[in-house]
């Protein structure tokens, strides 16, 4: 080994893309006020749930005529509720350029078995042709592709005269990007990304146009009870938008996210969160520009996610290896960093391509990110370089 280990390690090695790192200074004592042992239907619990909704609405500047609900199943549960309850009157355009967009396409084509579906696809690292979106159709997309590091830079591509509904999976863009609420009809996200909340619960934001369809449209397909935004009587579940969750919710998780929201509010709200994200991305972007081995999966700089940074090995010999060997090399590299307690869980999604994925959201300290980068260089030298130079990998000390 030609280089010795860096002298410093990150104070917080949690760079996972979900659940992400807790807000700075978090401790279990922050949950002391949680209403454990209480009913989620009690007046005190409903007040806590309503406070979560109110603070979320305030921090995100959600319009007053949009409805917000907390639902089970994380973003997946929230988005599936919307797809199963609201799709049907129009054809559907689905934008796919990474793992989760493709998951929604499968749900619509094979789960709902819709026929009038257009999939606007792009390979990993690129966006599809956004100008091909048809204003007369419903549109389904993920704002931020966490497994490709590609996000849409803005909402200008969404037609102003959109007749159909716009369904947005915003899980890793919420609190990180300025969402054009006036162009989004259904927005789903959960707590475990940008603010480091607990997983398992999602939030669903519906525009007046979405609410109008919900009130006046009944799907031809049967909708499972947990995914149905209506009662069996056909009435909209109005209680969902008044602090009544569809099923029992963890009041520990409510308290935890309430703590995260108050932290975000205390440091200056969304602008302060985005400043932290910009600073973190600048650190890693500058390092990539100097790196001899790392490159962004996202090809266009304007489309690079600032929260879920996906990096590929740019040595030409690496991607000539069998894909299983590529993944094993990525696994060995990330295992080395985990064993050194430098970085946890930074391998990319198993359905993406062999690469790294580093979360750079606002709960990640800039100093920790700066401290991580020399370790990435060392891990490359110890694990990947021997492979691409056709020598034997050296043992981890």
C-alpha positions in Angstrom: 0.0 0.0 0.0 1.6 3.3 -1.1 -0.5 5.5 1.2 -1.2 5.3 4.9 -4.7 5.7 6.3 -5.9 9.3 6.8 -5.5 10.5 10.3 -9.1 11.6 10.7 -12.4 9.8 10.4 -15.9 11.3 10.1 -17.5 11.9 13.4 -20.7 10.5 11.9 -20.2 7.7 9.4 -23.9 7.5 8.4 -24.0 8.3 4.7 -26.8 6.0 3.9 -29.5 7.1 1.4 -32.3 5.9 3.6 -33.0 5.9 6.4 -30.5 8.8 6.5 -28.5 10.3 9.3 -30.4 11.9 12.1 -30.3 15.7 12.6 -27.1 16.9 14.3 -27.2 16.5 18.1 -30.1 14.0 18.0 -30.4 11.6 21.0 -33.0 9.2 22.2 -33.9 11.7 24.9 -35.5 13.8 22.2 -38.4 11.3 22.2 -39.1 11.7 26.0 -42.3 13.6 25.2 -43.6 10.8 22.9 -47.1 9.7 23.8 -46.1 6.0 24.2 -48.9 3.8 25.4 -51.5 6.3 24.2 -54.1 5.8 21.5 -53.4 7.5 18.2 -57.1 8.6 18.3 -56.7 10.4 21.6 -57.0 14.2 21.5 -53.4 14.7 22.6 -52.1 12.3 19.9 -54.3 13.9 17.2 -52.9 17.3 18.2 -49.3 16.0 17.7 -50.2 14.5 14.3 -51.8 17.8 13.3 -48.7 19.7 14.4 -46.6 17.5 12.2 -48.8 18.2 9.2 -48.9 22.0 10.1 -45.1 22.3 10.4 -44.6 20.3 7.2 -47.0 22.5 5.3 -45.3 25.6 6.7 -41.8 24.6 5.9 -42.6 23.4 2.4 -45.0 26.3 1.6 -47.7 23.9 0.6 -50.7 26.0 -0.7 -53.6 26.3 1.7 -56.1 24.6 -0.6 -54.0 21.5 -0.9 -54.8 18.6 1.5 -52.1 16.7 3.5 -52.4 13.3 5.1 -50.1 10.9 6.9 -50.5 7.3 5.6 -48.9 3.9 6.2 -46.2 2.3 4.1 -43.7 5.1 3.6 -43.6 6.8 0.2 -44.5 3.4 -1.4 -47.7 3.2 0.5 -48.6 6.9 -0.2 -47.9 6.7 -3.9 -49.7 3.4 -4.3 -52.7 4.8 -2.6 -52.7 7.6 -5.2 -52.1 5.3 -8.2 -54.8 2.8 -7.2 -57.4 5.5 -6.2 -56.9 8.1 -8.9 -55.5 6.6 -12.1 -58.0 5.5 -14.8 -59.9 8.3 -16.6 -56.9 9.1 -18.9 -53.9 7.5 -20.4 -50.7 7.5 -18.5 -47.2 8.7 -19.3 -44.6 7.2 -16.9 -41.1 8.7 -16.8 -38.5 6.1 -15.9 -34.7 6.5 -15.5 -33.9 4.6 -12.4 -35.1 1.8 -10.1 -38.1 3.4 -8.5 -39.6 4.9 -11.6 -39.5 1.4 -13.1 -41.2 0.1 -10.1 -44.1 2.4 -10.6 -44.3 1.4 -14.3 -44.5 -2.3 -13.2 -47.2 -1.4 -10.7 -49.3 0.4 -13.3 -48.8 -2.1 -16.1 -48.8 -5.4 -14.2 -50.6 -4.5 -11.0 -53.3 -2.3 -12.3 -53.1 -3.8 -15.7 -53.6 -0.6 -17.6 -53.3 -0.7 -21.3 -53.1 2.9 -22.3 -49.6 3.4 -20.9 -46.5 5.1 -22.5 -43.2 4.6 -20.8 -40.7 7.4 -21.5 -37.5 5.7 -20.5 -33.8 6.6 -20.3 -30.7 4.6 -19.4 -29.0 5.1 -16.0 -27.3 8.5 -15.9 -29.8 10.3 -18.2 -33.3 11.8 -18.2 -35.9 10.8 -20.8 -37.2 13.3 -23.3 -39.3 15.5 -21.0 -40.8 17.4 -23.9 -42.6 14.2 -25.0 -45.0 14.4 -22.0 -48.6 14.7 -23.3 -50.6 17.4 -21.5 -53.8 15.4 -22.1 -52.5 12.4 -20.1 -51.7 11.7 -16.5 -48.0 11.8 -15.7 -46.1 9.7 -13.2 -42.5 10.4 -12.2 -39.9 10.4 -9.4 -38.4 13.9 -8.9 -35.1 12.5 -7.7 -33.7 9.2 -9.0 -31.8 8.1 -5.9 -30.3 5.0 -7.7 -28.9 7.0 -10.6 -28.1 10.3 -9.1 -30.3 12.0 -11.7 -33.1 14.5 -10.9 -35.2 16.9 -12.8 -33.7 20.4 -12.4 -37.1 22.1 -12.2 -40.8 21.8 -13.2 -40.7 23.9 -16.4 -41.1 20.8 -18.5 -44.6 20.1 -17.0 -47.1 21.7 -19.4 -49.0 24.7 -18.0 -52.2 23.5 -19.6 -51.8 20.0 -18.1 -55.3 18.3 -18.4 -54.2 15.1 -16.7 -53.0 14.8 -13.1 -49.3 15.0 -12.3 -48.1 12.3 -9.8 -44.8 13.0 -8.2 -42.7 10.6 -6.0 -40.8 13.3 -4.1 -39.2 11.2 -1.4 -35.6 12.4 -1.7 -36.4 15.8 -3.2 -38.7 17.0 -0.5 -37.1 19.8 1.6 -34.2 19.6 -0.8 -35.6 21.1 -4.0 -38.1 23.9 -4.6 -41.2 22.0 -5.8 -43.6 23.8 -8.1 -46.8 22.9 -6.1 -49.0 24.6 -8.7 -47.9 21.9 -11.2 -48.1 18.9 -8.9 -51.4 17.2 -8.2 -50.3 14.2 -6.1 -47.0 14.4 -4.2 -45.8 11.5 -2.0 -42.9 11.4 0.4 -41.8 10.0 3.7 -39.8 11.0 6.7 -36.6 9.0 6.4 -34.8 11.0 3.8 -33.9 14.7 3.9 -34.7 15.3 7.6 -33.6 11.8 8.9 -36.9 10.8 10.3 -38.0 7.2 10.9 -39.3 5.0 8.1 -42.7 3.3 7.7 -45.0 6.3 7.3 -45.7 8.4 4.2 -47.2 11.8 3.5 -49.6 12.5 0.6 -50.3 16.0 -0.7 -53.3 16.4 -3.0 -54.1 19.5 -5.1 -57.7 20.8 -5.7 -57.6 19.1 -9.1 -56.7 15.8 -7.6 -59.4 16.2 -4.9 -61.9 16.9 -7.6 -61.1 13.6 -9.4 -61.1 11.8 -6.1 -64.6 13.0 -5.4 -66.1 12.4 -8.8 -64.2 9.3 -10.1 -64.7 5.7 -9.2 -62.0 3.3 -10.5 -63.1 0.3 -12.6 -60.7 -1.9 -10.7 -61.2 -3.0 -7.1 -59.1 -1.0 -4.7 -57.8 -2.8 -1.5 -59.0 -1.1 1.6 -55.6 0.1 2.8 -55.0 1.7 -0.6 -58.4 3.3 -1.0 -58.7 7.1 -0.4 -62.5 6.5 -0.2 -64.8 4.7 2.2 -66.6 1.7 0.9 -69.7 4.0 0.7 -67.9 6.1 -1.9 -67.2 9.1 0.3 -63.7 10.6 0.5 -61.9 9.7 3.7 -62.0 13.3 4.9 -60.7 12.3 8.4 -57.3 11.5 6.8 -56.8 15.2 6.3 -57.8 16.1 9.9 -55.2 14.1 11.8 -56.9 10.7 11.7 -54.4 8.2 10.2 -55.8 5.2 8.2 -54.3 2.8 10.7 -52.4 2.8 14.0 -49.4 5.1 13.8 -46.2 5.0 15.9 -46.3 8.0 18.2 -42.6 7.5 18.7 -42.1 8.2 15.0 -44.4 11.1 15.2 -42.3 12.6 18.0 -39.1 11.9 16.1 -40.3 13.7 13.0 -41.7 16.5 15.0 -38.2 17.0 16.5 -36.7 16.9 13.0 -39.2 19.5 11.7 -38.5 21.8 14.7 -34.7 21.5 14.0 -35.3 22.5 10.4 -37.4 25.4 11.5 -34.8 26.5 14.1 -31.9 26.6 11.6 -33.9 28.7 9.1 -36.3 26.5 7.3 -36.0 25.2 3.7 -33.5 27.9 2.6 -31.1 26.8 5.3 -31.6 23.2 4.5 -30.9 23.8 0.8 -27.8 25.9 1.7 -26.4 22.9 3.6 -27.1 20.6 0.7 -25.5 23.0 -1.8 -22.4 23.2 0.4 -22.2 19.4 0.7 -22.6 18.9 -3.0 -19.9 21.5 -3.7 -17.5 19.5 -1.6 -18.1 16.2 -3.4 -18.3 17.9 -6.9 -14.9 19.5 -6.4 -13.4 16.2 -5.4 -14.9 14.4 -8.4 -13.5 17.0 -10.7 -10.0 16.2 -9.3 -10.5 12.5 -9.0 -8.6 10.1 -11.3 -11.1 7.2 -10.7 -14.5 8.5 -9.6 -17.2 10.0 -11.9 -20.8 10.9 -11.6 -23.4 8.4 -13.0 -25.4 11.5 -14.0 -24.0 12.7 -17.3 -25.5 16.2 -17.5 -24.3 18.5 -14.7 -27.7 20.2 -14.7 -29.4 16.9 -13.9 -27.1 15.8 -11.0 -28.9 15.2 -7.8 -27.5 17.2 -4.9 -28.7 14.8 -2.2 -28.2 11.2 -3.6 -24.8 11.3 -5.3 -24.1 8.2 -7.4 -20.5 7.6 -8.4 -19.1 5.1 -10.9 -15.6 3.8 -11.3 -14.3 5.5 -14.4 -11.3 3.2 -15.0 -12.1 1.6 -18.5 -11.1 -1.9 -17.3 -13.5 -2.0 -14.4 -16.7 -2.2 -16.5 -15.1 -4.8 -18.7 -15.3 -7.2 -15.7 -18.1 -9.6 -15.2 -20.9 -7.7 -13.5 -20.8 -10.1 -10.5 -17.1 -9.2 -10.1 -17.9 -5.5 -10.3 -20.5 -5.8 -7.5 -18.2 -7.9 -5.4 -15.5 -5.2 -5.8 -18.0 -2.5 -4.7 -19.1 -4.7 -1.8 -15.4 -5.1 -0.7 -14.7 -1.4 -1.0 -17.8 -0.5 1.1 -17.1 -3.2 3.6 -13.6 -1.9 4.1 -15.0 1.6 4.9 -17.7 0.1 7.2 -15.1 -2.0 9.1 -13.0 1.2 9.6 -16.2 3.0 10.8 -15.7 5.6 8.1 -18.9 5.1 6.0 -21.9 2.9 6.3 -24.2 1.7 3.5 -22.8 3.6 0.5 -23.1 0.8 -2.0 -25.8 1.6 -4.7 -29.1 -0.2 -5.0 -28.8 -3.8 -6.1 -31.0 -3.1 -9.2 -28.8 -0.2 -10.3 -25.4 -0.6 -11.8 -22.3 -1.4 -9.7 -21.5 2.0 -8.2 -21.5 4.0 -5.0 -24.3 6.1 -3.5 -23.5 8.8 -1.0 -26.2 10.9 0.7 -25.3 14.6 1.0 -28.5 15.9 2.6 -28.7 18.6 5.3 -28.3 16.3 8.2 -24.8 15.3 6.9 -22.1 17.5 8.2 -19.8 19.2 5.6 -16.8 18.3 7.7 -17.7 14.7 7.8 -18.0 14.6 4.0 -14.6 16.3 3.6 -13.1 13.7 5.9 -14.7 10.8 4.0 -13.2 11.6 0.6 -9.5 10.7 1.4 -10.8 7.4 2.7 -12.6 6.8 -0.6 -9.3 7.3 -2.4 -7.6 4.9 -0.1 -10.3 2.3 -0.5 -10.1 2.5 -4.2 -6.3 2.0 -4.1 -6.6 -1.0 -1.8 -9.6 -2.7 -3.4 -10.3 -1.6 -7.0 -6.9 -0.7 -8.3 -5.4 -4.1 -7.9 -8.3 -5.6 -9.8 -8.2 -3.2 -12.8 -4.4 -3.6 -13.0 -4.8 -7.4 -13.0 -2.9 -7.9 -9.8 -4.1 -9.5 -6.6 -6.1 -7.3 -4.1 -4.1 -6.6 -1.0 -5.6 -7.7 2.3 -7.2 -5.1 4.4 -5.1 -4.2 7.4 
